[in-house]
Amino acid sequence: GINAEYGKAVVSTQSTGKQWYQRRVRGPEGRGIFHNKEKSFLVWVNEEDQTRIISMQKGGDVREVFSRLARGIEAVRVSVNAASGKDFMLHEKYGYIHSCPTNLGTGMRASVHVDLPGWTKEGLDKLQARCEELALQPRGTRGESGGQTGITYDISNKHRLGYSEVQLVQTMIDGVNTLYKEDLELQKKHGL
């Protein structure tokens, strides 16, 4: 599946009249995830960033995921502005201001879950080195600190600062396509 996250700092949110579903998150009061019925668009409030906006779906339609994300970010921005008169915190040089310093800049993390049996056989250290060359970040499918199990990896753009959202998504697409082609060769090498 494809996942695009966009962490933003906001003060408050207001319902836009659409039906939202909320799932409470364990932890301090005031946390929660609001999502559409399909769970393809989510707004995660008071997690690592004050607000994390997520668009995701199964399959390979990156354009649809990115388009939904852009529309959703704008809808949240308009709603917050209407309710509070405030906007996302944006610095001309450094991009969006976040509570998580690794997200400084666009805050955009575009990722794909992809099976890489050839790279798994080759070794995680070699995959990590190759991802570094491609400006990518490999993770296990259980999140940032969940570790790696099996042959499925969450591959995302590594950088956030100094690049546009379109550049970051294109880096992820090009890099994943490269890793996949290389993986087919590695599968042959290892007799998989």
Disulfide bonds with the S-S distance in Angstrom:
none
